[in-house]
Amino acid sequence: MIDKRHQASLGPRCRPFTRRWVAALAGLAVATVAPWIAAGVATADVPARPLPYTPPPGAVGQDLVPGTPCSTEARACVDLASHNAWLIRDGKLTRGPVRFVDGDSTDPTPRGTFKVEWKARDYTSREYNTPMPYSVFFAPGGIAFHQGGQTTPSAGCVKLNPRDAEAFFDDLQVGDEVQVK
């Protein structure tokens, strides 16, 4: 915005142009950002709707928790293909599916069966100097469930929105099984 002293120095012919120009830029910004907001791109902590899990052919009859790719021994289940995660207790779903962001091709989230190694409510990554609230570490290399933005890939971690990260932190205990499929 132009202050009054500068606007006065522009002269009477430029003042209306300046107001129209500022109004046009503001309109352009709204028109550019509005579709992103409608598509959910600009809302970092509001994940997209979870996709239902469909077991692969041949999985019927296995001891799987219904609606997940994980066995009944899992306390946490992560499906990298659908970007859904679940909390499980005694073979029954207690939370989920919840959406998450995982690693990219440079720093992929490892697949396999792991155990929760340790937890930290307020942790900051030493390697990336990034806050990782509600961290539940479960795989070698500092891989954890934690609160994080939902628009950029992680360095291999499973980034959850704030409510889900807190729920995973509160529910999972050291030694609990985590299955990443």
Disulfide bonds with the S-S distance in Angstrom:
Cys70-Cys77 2.09
